[in-house]
Amino acid sequence: MHPGDHFVIGFPEQFEGRDSAGHRFDLKRDGTKVGECEVQNKSLTCTFGDELNAMDKNELSNLTGSGEFLLSATAEYQQDTINFTVNGKETEAKIPGGIITRSPQYSAFDLNKYATPIGPKNAAIPWYISFNTENLAKKVGSESKGKSGKSTIFDGRTEQTLTFTDRPGPGITHVKDPKDFRLFFKRSKDAPDSEQKLIVDGAQRTANGFTMEVLPSDTDTIIRITGPWQANASYVITAPTTVEGGNAKQGVMYTNDVDLDINGTLQTAHAEIHYTETGRVDVNLEPGFSSVSVEKRIEGDATSLVPADAKFNVTVDYKLPEGRTFSDYPGWKPVGTPNADKTGGTVTLEAALGKTEALMSPLPKGSVVTLSENLDKAPASDKIAWDKPKFAVGNNTGEKISFTAEGGKVTAATLTNHANKKAQTKFNLVKKINPAGLSQRQVDSLNNSDFALTYRCVAPQGSNGKEITKTVTAKPNTPVETEVIPEGYTCTFSEDMAKAARDGFAEPKLTISQNDVKVGADTKPEVEFINSYTKQAVALKVTKDVRIDGALNDTDKKNLAEFQKQQYNVSYRCVDPADDKAPAVASDVKVAGNGQGVDTLPIPVGYTCTFNEDLRSAARDGYGEPKPTIPGPITVEGR
């Protein structure tokens, strides 16, 4: 066997490749790629690669293997065997049950839920509910009264109501169009070969003596059908779902449940479906060695949030058969990190979603293998909470499982993780200062002070949850984390504005980025409390007092009375002593000399003001140069 050698499997006319032409997957030996396979519409070609160069002659002389890949049936065929073409030679293959398409047959089966196979092109999953009136008559009691006190009769004449409650699992929802919900008659004991026939759909509502009512909701859909059900007959209902986030995802488990209520008697059915790689071909192991493979699956309401290329770390611990060490297996290359006494080791297997991964090298038969998962390495997301893993090897299941490796065999394990949408959140409360209108020194001062922020979260109405209320101290631009808030709670946010007040500033204006927030999967965790400040400003009162020095005669007294009525020009200039870049406030006022005050313009608190008088306008005939008394610089204080 040499690199470039290949084999071709041709499909019979009744089959074609399930995926689009050109789909590729790896050809493996002991989990290591040794080539590549390509599926076309009517054939599979596998070609060995350069990896064969690393194998010895004995290995190359005895390569055998097995594989599996998905095909779609394109025509009916009912024989025990069918021929494939392998490297040009007709090769017979058995057909389980001797049937490719439907073989009409009647049976009195239990209530059943199922779906036809899905793949990466499925944006919808075709679910079906099937039931049989002979079986229901036995379970409920034909022509006897059910729990509701009503008779249950299937005779083709008497109307009977069947109520189905269909509940899609996480990651899927029912289609919205009622016409997609349909009731079909399949066959009966008297006519086992009859063709399937449409009776009524949810859009018609009434047809062929039956009425069908479809009542959808966010969590389930009620399908209520009334009609003259035939005795000993089988029926099927279509109840398709759409996949959240687009098409079905490889490795995701989709589930569906249905309840059937017949006159108060309840029956249930459950189904699940998933798809993995559409093909796999493995080269066999030598009889004295074994290996393990892990197929990775996920389920839960957060599966649509998990990346399609997600990978998970599986820890494989192995211990050689009792009393054996590495030296007992000459020519064997130990796997992973050996333990100190050379009796076993540990290796990490990277399991990709929807794929099957095997160990890179074989293990001696009889080794005890333990599988576990390191969830710390699971894809991280602030919207996904990972539940405990579930391993399965046959009926052996658990969060961690052990088994004994069998010679010449790859033990197949599955690993399923439950991905939950995080049902809780923590808010980050962030205090911020709006710098508009403030100097950098003022912004720095405010950023270095403390503020009191409050959050109050109440539980949903009707729940037993307790209110969560807390006030925290925060400095601007430093987030403060709240407690964990459960999903469904509604949170409001506020600030103690009395504690937010600062000397020299007017009452700040508060803006909160979000409020009345209902906690859910899409909740934004950051809440900003933004304070806008403006300097407090007050108007100063300017007064003028006119006097004449010395003893006053009658003329002086008369003139003084006139002088006090007259206007005088007083100017002022106010500046911020702490910030030479702050704008000054300057103007002048006319003030009477009788002591009556006149207001200046509003002046920011903390500013320092100086006043001057126009002495030329203050001069009066018959008197010397006026001598004004002006107070020194005045600092503006808040009221």
C-alpha positions as CSV (number, residue, x, y, z in Angstrom):
1,M,0.0,0.0,0.0
2,H,1.4,3.4,-1.0
3,P,0.4,7.0,-0.8
4,G,-2.0,7.8,-3.6
5,D,-3.6,4.3,-3.6
6,H,-7.3,4.5,-3.4
7,F,-10.6,2.6,-3.5
8,V,-13.9,3.6,-5.0
9,I,-17.4,2.5,-3.9
10,G,-20.1,3.0,-6.4
11,F,-23.7,3.3,-5.2
12,P,-26.6,1.4,-6.8
13,E,-29.3,3.4,-8.6
14,Q,-31.5,3.4,-5.5
15,F,-29.0,5.5,-3.5
16,E,-27.2,8.8,-3.8
17,G,-24.9,10.8,-1.4
18,R,-26.7,12.5,1.4
19,D,-24.7,15.7,1.3
20,S,-23.9,17.9,-1.7
21,A,-21.3,16.5,-4.2
22,G,-17.7,17.0,-3.0
23,H,-18.3,16.5,0.7
24,R,-15.0,15.3,2.3
25,F,-14.0,13.5,5.5
26,D,-10.8,12.0,6.9
27,L,-9.7,8.4,6.5
28,K,-8.3,7.4,9.8
29,R,-6.2,4.7,11.5
30,D,-6.2,4.6,15.3
31,G,-7.7,8.1,15.2
32,T,-4.8,9.4,13.0
33,K,-5.5,10.7,9.5
34,V,-4.0,8.4,6.8
35,G,-6.0,9.8,3.9
36,E,-9.2,11.4,2.8
37,C,-12.6,10.3,1.4
38,E,-14.8,12.3,-0.9
39,V,-18.5,11.6,-1.5
40,Q,-20.1,12.3,-4.9
41,N,-23.7,11.8,-5.9
42,K,-23.1,8.2,-6.9
43,S,-19.8,7.2,-5.4
44,L,-17.3,7.3,-2.5
45,T,-13.6,7.6,-3.2
46,C,-11.0,7.2,-0.4
47,T,-7.3,8.0,-1.1
48,F,-4.4,7.2,1.1
49,G,-2.0,10.0,1.9
50,D,1.6,10.6,2.8
51,E,0.9,9.5,6.3
52,L,1.5,5.9,5.2
53,N,5.2,6.7,5.0
54,A,5.3,6.7,8.8
55,M,4.0,3.1,9.0
56,D,6.2,-0.1,8.8
57,K,5.9,-2.7,6.1
58,N,4.0,-5.2,8.3
59,E,1.3,-2.6,9.0
60,L,1.0,-1.7,5.3
61,S,0.7,-5.3,4.2
62,N,-2.4,-5.9,6.4
63,L,-4.6,-2.8,6.2
64,T,-8.3,-3.6,6.8
65,G,-11.1,-1.3,8.0
66,S,-14.7,-0.4,8.3
67,G,-16.8,2.7,7.9
68,E,-20.2,4.3,7.6
69,F,-21.7,7.2,5.7
70,L,-25.2,8.5,5.0
71,L,-27.0,7.9,1.8
72,S,-30.4,9.0,0.5
73,A,-32.8,6.5,-1.1
74,T,-34.0,7.7,-4.6
75,A,-36.2,4.7,-5.5
76,E,-38.2,1.9,-3.9
77,Y,-36.4,-1.4,-3.4
78,Q,-37.5,-4.5,-1.5
79,Q,-34.9,-7.3,-1.4
80,D,-32.7,-8.8,1.3
81,T,-29.5,-7.6,-0.5
82,I,-28.3,-4.9,-2.9
83,N,-25.1,-4.6,-4.9
84,F,-22.5,-1.9,-4.6
85,T,-19.5,-1.6,-6.9
86,V,-16.2,-1.7,-5.1
87,N,-13.2,-0.9,-7.3
88,G,-15.2,-2.1,-10.3
89,K,-16.4,-5.3,-8.7
90,E,-20.0,-6.0,-7.7
91,T,-20.2,-6.5,-3.9
92,E,-23.3,-7.7,-2.2
93,A,-24.6,-5.8,0.9
94,K,-27.4,-6.8,3.2
95,I,-30.4,-4.5,3.7
96,P,-31.8,-4.6,7.3
97,G,-35.4,-5.7,7.1
98,G,-35.2,-6.1,3.3
99,I,-36.7,-2.7,2.7
100,I,-35.5,0.7,1.5
101,T,-38.9,2.5,1.3
102,R,-42.2,2.1,3.0
103,S,-43.5,-1.5,3.3
104,P,-47.2,-1.3,4.0
105,Q,-47.9,-3.2,7.2
106,Y,-50.3,-2.8,10.1
107,S,-49.6,-2.9,13.8
108,A,-51.4,-1.7,16.9
109,F,-48.5,0.5,18.1
110,D,-48.2,2.9,21.1
111,L,-48.4,6.7,20.8
112,N,-45.2,7.5,19.0
113,K,-43.1,10.7,18.3
114,Y,-40.4,10.7,15.6
115,A,-38.6,12.8,13.0
116,T,-37.1,11.9,9.7
117,P,-33.3,12.2,9.4
118,I,-31.8,15.7,9.4
119,G,-28.6,17.3,8.1
120,P,-26.8,20.7,7.7
121,K,-29.4,21.9,5.2
122,N,-32.3,21.5,7.6
123,A,-33.8,24.9,8.7
124,A,-36.8,22.9,9.9
125,I,-37.2,19.5,11.5
126,P,-40.1,17.4,10.3
127,W,-41.6,15.9,13.4
128,Y,-44.5,13.4,13.4
129,I,-47.0,12.1,15.9
130,S,-48.4,8.6,15.1
131,F,-51.0,6.7,16.9
132,N,-53.3,3.7,16.5
133,T,-57.0,3.5,17.6
134,E,-56.8,-0.2,18.4
135,N,-54.0,0.5,20.8
136,L,-55.8,3.5,22.3
137,A,-59.0,1.5,22.7
138,K,-57.0,-1.0,24.8
139,K,-55.3,1.7,26.8
140,V,-58.3,3.9,27.4
141,G,-61.1,1.3,27.2
142,S,-63.1,1.2,24.0
143,E,-66.8,2.0,24.5
144,S,-66.1,2.6,28.2
145,K,-65.9,5.8,30.1
146,G,-62.6,7.5,30.6
147,K,-61.5,9.6,33.6
148,S,-63.7,12.5,32.3
149,G,-66.8,10.3,32.4
150,K,-67.2,10.3,28.6
151,S,-67.2,7.2,26.4
152,T,-64.3,6.5,24.1
153,I,-65.6,5.0,20.9
154,F,-63.7,4.4,17.6
155,D,-66.1,3.1,15.1
156,G,-65.9,5.4,12.1
157,R,-69.2,7.0,13.0
158,T,-69.1,8.4,16.5
159,E,-67.2,11.7,16.9
160,Q,-64.4,11.7,19.4
161,T,-62.0,14.5,20.4
162,L,-58.2,13.9,20.8
163,T,-56.1,16.7,22.2
164,F,-52.4,16.7,21.6
165,T,-50.0,19.0,23.4
166,D,-46.8,19.1,21.5
167,R,-43.7,20.6,23.2
168,P,-40.6,21.3,21.2
169,G,-37.3,21.1,23.1
170,P,-34.6,23.7,23.4
171,G,-33.3,25.1,20.1
172,I,-36.5,24.6,18.1
173,T,-39.9,26.2,17.8
174,H,-43.1,25.3,16.0
175,V,-43.8,26.7,12.6
176,K,-46.4,29.4,12.7
177,D,-48.5,28.4,9.6
178,P,-51.5,26.2,10.7
179,K,-51.5,24.5,7.3
180,D,-48.2,22.8,8.1
181,F,-50.1,20.8,10.8
182,R,-51.8,17.9,9.0
183,L,-53.7,14.8,9.8
184,F,-53.2,11.7,7.6
185,F,-54.9,8.3,7.6
186,K,-52.1,5.7,7.1
187,R,-53.7,2.3,7.1
188,S,-56.0,-0.1,9.0
189,K,-56.2,-3.7,9.9
190,D,-58.8,-4.2,7.2
191,A,-56.7,-2.3,4.6
192,P,-53.0,-2.8,5.5
193,D,-51.9,-1.8,1.9
194,S,-53.8,1.4,1.7
195,E,-52.1,4.6,0.6
196,Q,-51.6,7.4,3.0
197,K,-54.4,10.0,2.7
198,L,-54.7,13.6,3.9
199,I,-57.8,14.2,6.0
200,V,-57.6,17.8,7.2
201,D,-55.0,20.5,8.0
202,G,-55.0,23.4,10.5
203,A,-55.7,26.0,7.9
204,Q,-58.7,24.1,6.4
205,R,-60.0,23.4,10.0
206,T,-62.9,21.3,8.7
207,A,-62.7,18.5,6.0
208,N,-63.8,14.9,5.5
209,G,-65.9,15.0,8.7
210,F,-63.0,16.1,10.9
211,T,-62.2,19.4,12.5
212,M,-58.7,20.4,13.4
213,E,-57.8,23.3,15.7
214,V,-54.1,24.4,16.1
215,L,-53.4,26.7,19.1
216,P,-49.7,27.7,19.3
217,S,-47.9,29.4,22.2
218,D,-44.3,30.2,23.1
219,T,-43.7,26.9,24.8
220,D,-46.1,24.4,23.2
221,T,-48.8,23.9,20.6
222,I,-52.2,22.4,21.3
223,I,-53.7,20.3,18.4
224,R,-57.3,19.4,19.0
225,I,-59.0,17.1,16.5
226,T,-62.6,15.9,16.5
227,G,-63.9,13.3,14.1
228,P,-65.2,9.8,13.5
229,W,-62.0,7.9,14.0
230,Q,-62.0,4.4,12.4
231,A,-61.5,1.3,14.4
232,N,-58.2,-0.5,14.2
233,A,-56.6,2.3,12.2
234,S,-53.3,4.2,12.2
235,Y,-53.0,8.0,11.8
236,V,-50.2,10.4,11.7
237,I,-50.0,14.2,12.4
238,T,-47.2,16.5,11.0
239,A,-45.9,19.0,13.6
240,P,-42.8,20.6,12.1
241,T,-40.4,22.9,13.9
242,T,-37.9,25.5,12.8
243,V,-34.4,25.6,14.1
244,E,-33.4,28.7,16.2
245,G,-30.5,30.6,14.7
246,G,-30.6,29.0,11.2
247,N,-30.0,25.5,10.1
248,A,-29.6,22.4,12.2
249,K,-26.2,22.2,13.9
250,Q,-24.0,19.2,13.8
251,G,-23.8,17.4,17.2
252,V,-26.9,19.2,18.7
253,M,-29.5,17.0,20.2
254,Y,-33.0,18.2,19.3
255,T,-35.9,16.8,21.4
256,N,-39.7,16.8,21.2
257,D,-42.5,15.6,23.6
258,V,-46.2,15.1,23.1
259,D,-49.1,14.4,25.4
260,L,-52.3,12.9,24.2
261,D,-55.5,13.5,26.2
262,I,-58.4,11.2,25.5
263,N,-61.3,12.0,27.8
264,G,-59.0,12.7,30.7
265,T,-56.6,9.8,30.1
266,L,-53.1,10.9,29.3
267,Q,-50.5,9.3,27.2
268,T,-47.0,10.6,26.4
269,A,-44.2,10.1,23.9
270,H,-40.7,11.5,23.5
271,A,-38.2,11.7,20.6
272,E,-34.8,13.1,19.9
273,I,-32.7,13.5,16.8
274,H,-29.3,14.8,15.9
275,Y,-26.7,14.4,13.1
276,T,-23.0,14.0,13.1
277,E,-20.4,13.7,10.3
278,T,-22.1,12.1,7.3
279,G,-19.2,9.6,6.8
280,R,-16.4,7.8,8.6
281,V,-14.0,5.2,7.4
282,D,-11.5,3.7,9.9
283,V,-8.6,1.3,9.4
284,N,-8.7,-1.6,11.8
285,L,-6.4,-2.1,14.8
286,E,-4.1,-5.0,15.4
287,P,-5.8,-7.7,17.6
288,G,-3.6,-7.0,20.6
289,F,-4.4,-3.3,20.7
290,S,-7.5,-1.2,21.2
291,S,-8.6,2.4,21.2
292,V,-11.4,4.7,22.2
293,S,-13.4,7.3,20.2
294,V,-15.6,10.0,21.5
295,E,-18.6,11.5,19.7
296,K,-19.4,15.0,20.9
297,R,-23.0,16.1,21.3
298,I,-24.7,19.0,23.0
299,E,-28.3,19.8,24.1
300,G,-30.2,22.5,26.0
301,D,-31.7,25.9,25.3
302,A,-28.3,27.6,24.5
303,T,-27.3,25.3,21.7
304,S,-27.9,28.0,19.1
305,L,-25.3,30.2,20.9
306,V,-22.5,27.5,20.7
307,P,-20.2,28.0,17.8
308,A,-20.4,25.3,15.1
309,D,-16.6,24.7,15.4
310,A,-16.7,24.4,19.2
311,K,-14.2,22.0,20.8
312,F,-14.2,20.3,24.2
313,N,-11.3,18.7,26.1
314,V,-11.8,15.1,27.1
315,T,-9.3,13.6,29.6
316,V,-8.4,10.0,28.9
317,D,-6.7,8.2,31.8
318,Y,-5.5,4.7,31.1
319,K,-3.9,2.0,33.2
320,L,-2.3,-1.1,31.7
321,P,-3.5,-4.6,32.7
322,E,-2.5,-5.6,36.2
323,G,1.2,-6.1,36.6
324,R,2.2,-4.7,33.2
325,T,4.4,-1.8,32.4
326,F,5.5,-0.1,29.2
327,S,8.5,-2.5,28.9
328,D,6.0,-5.4,28.4
329,Y,5.0,-3.9,25.1
330,P,8.1,-3.6,22.9
331,G,7.6,-1.4,19.8
332,W,4.5,0.3,21.3
333,K,4.6,4.0,21.7
334,P,2.9,5.1,25.0
335,V,0.1,7.5,24.7
336,G,0.1,11.0,26.2
337,T,1.9,11.8,29.5
338,P,3.1,8.6,31.3
339,N,2.7,8.2,35.1
340,A,5.7,7.8,37.3
341,D,5.7,3.9,37.5
342,K,5.1,3.5,33.7
343,T,1.9,1.6,34.2
344,G,-0.4,4.1,32.5
345,G,-0.8,7.7,31.6
346,T,-3.1,10.6,30.7
347,V,-3.9,12.1,27.3
348,T,-6.2,15.0,26.3
349,L,-8.5,14.3,23.4
350,E,-10.0,17.4,21.7
351,A,-13.6,16.5,20.8
352,A,-15.1,18.7,18.1
353,L,-18.9,19.3,18.1
354,G,-20.7,16.7,16.0
355,K,-17.6,14.7,15.2
356,T,-16.0,11.5,16.4
357,E,-12.5,11.8,17.6
358,A,-10.2,8.8,18.5
359,L,-6.9,8.4,20.3
360,M,-3.8,9.2,18.1
361,S,-2.2,5.9,19.2
362,P,-3.6,2.5,20.3
363,L,-3.7,1.1,23.8
364,P,-2.8,-2.5,24.8
365,K,-5.9,-4.6,25.2
366,G,-7.1,-5.0,28.8
367,S,-6.2,-1.4,29.7
368,V,-8.7,0.3,32.0
369,V,-9.8,3.6,30.5
370,T,-11.4,6.4,32.4
371,L,-13.1,9.3,30.5
372,S,-13.7,12.7,32.1
373,E,-14.1,16.3,30.9
374,N,-12.5,19.5,31.9
375,L,-15.4,22.0,31.6
376,D,-13.0,24.9,32.3
377,K,-11.9,24.4,28.7
378,A,-15.4,24.4,27.3
379,P,-16.2,27.4,25.0
380,A,-16.5,30.4,27.2
381,S,-19.5,32.7,26.9
382,D,-21.3,35.2,29.1
383,K,-24.5,33.7,27.9
384,I,-23.9,30.0,28.3
385,A,-23.8,27.9,31.5
386,W,-22.4,24.4,31.1
387,D,-24.0,21.6,33.1
388,K,-22.2,18.4,34.2
389,P,-21.1,16.2,31.3
390,K,-22.7,12.9,30.5
391,F,-20.6,10.1,29.0
392,A,-22.1,6.9,27.6
393,V,-20.5,3.6,26.5
394,G,-23.4,1.3,25.8
395,N,-25.5,1.3,29.0
396,N,-22.6,2.6,31.1
397,T,-23.3,6.3,31.7
398,G,-22.0,8.9,34.1
399,E,-20.2,12.2,34.6
400,K,-17.1,10.1,34.5
401,I,-16.9,6.5,33.2
402,S,-14.4,3.6,33.2
403,F,-14.2,0.5,31.0
404,T,-11.8,-2.2,29.9
405,A,-10.4,-1.8,26.4
406,E,-11.0,-4.8,24.1
407,G,-8.4,-6.0,21.7
408,G,-8.8,-5.1,18.0
409,K,-11.7,-2.8,18.8
410,V,-12.3,0.9,19.1
411,T,-14.7,1.5,22.0
412,A,-17.2,4.1,21.0
413,A,-18.2,6.7,23.6
414,T,-20.6,9.6,23.4
415,L,-20.1,12.8,25.4
416,T,-23.2,15.1,25.8
417,N,-23.0,18.5,27.4
418,H,-26.1,20.5,28.4
419,A,-25.8,24.2,27.4
420,N,-28.1,26.4,29.4
421,K,-28.8,30.1,28.7
422,K,-27.4,31.8,31.8
423,A,-30.4,32.4,34.0
424,Q,-28.7,35.2,36.0
425,T,-26.5,38.2,35.6
426,K,-24.4,40.7,37.5
427,F,-24.7,44.3,36.6
428,N,-21.6,46.6,36.4
429,L,-22.5,50.0,37.9
430,V,-20.3,52.7,36.4
431,K,-20.3,56.3,37.7
432,K,-19.3,58.9,35.2
433,I,-18.9,62.7,35.1
434,N,-20.0,64.7,32.1
435,P,-17.0,67.0,31.5
436,A,-19.0,69.6,29.5
437,G,-18.6,73.1,30.9
438,L,-16.0,72.0,33.5
439,S,-12.3,72.7,33.7
440,Q,-10.0,69.7,33.8
441,R,-9.2,70.5,37.5
442,Q,-12.9,70.4,38.3
443,V,-13.3,67.1,36.5
444,D,-10.3,65.6,38.3
445,S,-11.7,66.7,41.6
446,L,-15.1,65.1,40.9
447,N,-13.5,61.9,39.6
448,N,-11.7,61.6,42.9
449,S,-14.8,61.7,45.1
450,D,-17.4,59.1,46.1
451,F,-21.0,58.6,45.1
452,A,-23.8,56.5,46.4
453,L,-25.6,54.2,43.8
454,T,-28.6,52.0,44.5
455,Y,-30.0,49.1,42.7
456,R,-33.4,47.5,43.5
457,C,-34.4,44.2,41.9
458,V,-37.8,42.6,42.4
459,A,-38.8,39.0,41.6
460,P,-41.4,38.2,39.0
461,Q,-45.0,38.4,40.1
462,G,-46.2,35.2,41.6
463,S,-42.8,33.8,42.4
464,N,-41.3,33.3,45.8
465,G,-38.1,35.3,45.0
466,K,-36.9,37.9,47.5
467,E,-36.3,41.5,46.7
468,I,-32.6,42.5,46.3
469,T,-31.8,46.1,47.3
470,K,-28.4,47.5,48.0
471,T,-26.5,50.8,48.0
472,V,-22.9,50.8,47.0
473,T,-20.1,53.4,47.0
474,A,-18.5,54.1,43.7
475,K,-15.8,56.3,42.3
476,P,-16.2,57.6,38.7
477,N,-15.0,55.2,36.0
478,T,-14.5,52.3,38.4
479,P,-17.2,49.6,37.9
480,V,-18.9,48.2,40.9
481,E,-20.4,44.7,40.5
482,T,-23.9,43.9,41.9
483,E,-24.9,40.6,43.4
484,V,-26.1,37.8,41.1
485,I,-29.6,38.7,39.8
486,P,-31.8,35.8,38.7
487,E,-33.4,35.8,35.3
488,G,-36.9,37.3,35.3
489,Y,-36.1,39.9,38.0
490,T,-36.7,43.6,37.1
491,C,-34.1,46.0,38.3
492,T,-34.3,49.8,38.8
493,F,-31.3,52.1,39.5
494,S,-31.0,55.4,41.3
495,E,-28.5,57.7,43.0
496,D,-28.4,59.7,46.2
497,M,-28.4,63.1,44.7
498,A,-27.9,64.8,48.1
499,K,-24.6,63.0,48.4
500,A,-23.8,63.9,44.8
501,A,-24.1,67.6,45.5
502,R,-20.8,69.5,45.6
503,D,-19.9,73.0,47.0
504,G,-19.9,75.6,44.3
505,F,-22.1,73.6,41.9
506,A,-25.8,73.7,41.2
507,E,-27.7,70.4,41.8
508,P,-26.3,67.9,39.3
509,K,-28.5,66.4,36.5
510,L,-28.5,62.6,36.6
511,T,-28.8,60.4,33.4
512,I,-29.0,56.6,33.8
513,S,-28.1,54.6,30.7
514,Q,-30.8,51.9,31.3
515,N,-33.5,51.4,33.9
516,D,-36.4,49.0,34.6
517,V,-34.4,46.2,33.2
518,K,-35.8,42.7,33.1
519,V,-33.0,40.2,33.5
520,G,-32.7,37.8,30.6
521,A,-30.3,36.1,28.2
522,D,-29.8,39.4,26.3
523,T,-29.5,41.7,29.3
524,K,-26.7,44.3,28.9
525,P,-24.7,44.2,32.1
526,E,-23.3,47.8,32.2
527,V,-25.4,50.6,33.8
528,E,-23.9,54.1,33.6
529,F,-24.8,56.8,36.1
530,I,-23.8,60.1,34.4
531,N,-23.8,63.4,36.4
532,S,-23.7,66.8,34.7
533,Y,-22.5,69.7,36.8
534,T,-22.7,73.5,36.4
535,K,-21.1,76.0,38.7
536,Q,-23.6,77.6,41.1
537,A,-23.9,81.3,40.3
538,V,-25.2,84.2,42.4
539,A,-25.7,87.9,41.8
540,L,-23.9,90.4,44.1
541,K,-25.7,93.5,45.4
542,V,-23.9,96.8,44.6
543,T,-24.9,99.8,46.8
544,K,-23.6,103.4,46.8
545,D,-23.5,105.7,49.8
546,V,-22.8,109.4,49.1
547,R,-21.6,111.7,51.8
548,I,-20.1,115.3,52.2
549,D,-17.3,115.6,54.7
550,G,-17.3,118.3,57.4
551,A,-20.0,120.6,58.8
552,L,-22.9,121.0,56.3
553,N,-24.7,124.2,55.7
554,D,-28.1,124.4,54.2
555,T,-26.7,124.5,50.6
556,D,-24.6,121.4,51.4
557,K,-27.6,119.6,52.7
558,K,-29.6,120.5,49.7
559,N,-26.8,119.3,47.3
560,L,-26.4,116.1,49.3
561,A,-30.0,115.2,48.8
562,E,-29.6,115.8,45.1
563,F,-26.3,113.8,44.9
564,Q,-28.0,110.8,46.6
565,K,-30.7,110.7,43.9
566,Q,-28.2,110.8,41.1
567,Q,-26.6,107.7,39.3
568,Y,-23.0,106.7,39.6
569,N,-21.0,104.3,37.3
570,V,-19.5,101.2,39.1
571,S,-17.6,98.5,37.1
572,Y,-16.6,95.0,38.3
573,R,-14.5,92.1,37.1
574,C,-14.7,88.6,38.6
575,V,-12.3,85.7,37.9
576,D,-11.7,82.1,39.0
577,P,-8.6,82.2,41.2
578,A,-8.2,78.4,40.8
579,D,-8.3,78.4,37.0
580,D,-6.9,81.2,34.9
581,K,-8.5,79.7,31.8
582,A,-12.0,80.0,33.2
583,P,-14.0,82.8,31.6
584,A,-14.2,86.1,33.5
585,V,-17.4,87.9,34.4
586,A,-17.2,91.7,33.9
587,S,-19.7,94.5,33.5
588,D,-20.8,97.8,35.0
589,V,-23.9,99.0,36.8
590,K,-25.5,102.4,37.5
591,V,-26.3,102.8,41.1
592,A,-28.0,105.6,43.0
593,G,-26.2,107.2,45.9
594,N,-29.0,106.6,48.4
595,G,-27.9,103.0,49.4
596,Q,-30.4,101.2,47.2
597,G,-28.8,98.0,45.8
598,V,-28.4,97.0,42.2
599,D,-27.7,93.3,41.2
600,T,-24.7,92.3,39.2
601,L,-24.7,89.5,36.6
602,P,-24.8,86.0,38.0
603,I,-21.3,85.1,39.1
604,P,-20.0,81.5,39.8
605,V,-19.4,80.7,43.4
606,G,-15.7,80.8,44.2
607,Y,-14.9,83.6,41.8
608,T,-13.1,86.7,43.2
609,C,-14.5,90.1,42.3
610,T,-12.9,93.6,42.2
611,F,-14.9,96.8,41.9
612,N,-14.1,100.3,40.6
613,E,-15.9,103.6,40.2
614,D,-15.7,106.2,37.4
615,L,-14.5,109.2,39.5
616,R,-15.1,111.6,36.6
617,S,-18.8,110.8,36.6
618,A,-18.8,111.1,40.4
619,A,-17.3,114.6,40.4
620,R,-19.6,117.4,41.4
621,D,-19.2,121.2,40.9
622,G,-18.2,123.1,44.0
623,Y,-16.6,120.1,45.7
624,G,-13.2,118.6,45.5
625,E,-12.2,115.3,43.9
626,P,-14.4,112.5,45.3
627,K,-12.6,109.9,47.6
628,P,-14.4,106.6,47.1
629,T,-14.2,103.8,49.7
630,I,-14.3,100.5,47.9
631,P,-14.0,97.1,49.6
632,G,-11.1,94.8,48.7
633,P,-11.5,91.7,46.5
634,I,-14.7,89.8,47.3
635,T,-15.0,86.0,47.0
636,V,-18.4,84.9,45.9
637,E,-20.0,82.4,48.3
638,G,-23.0,80.1,47.8
639,R,-26.3,80.9,49.4
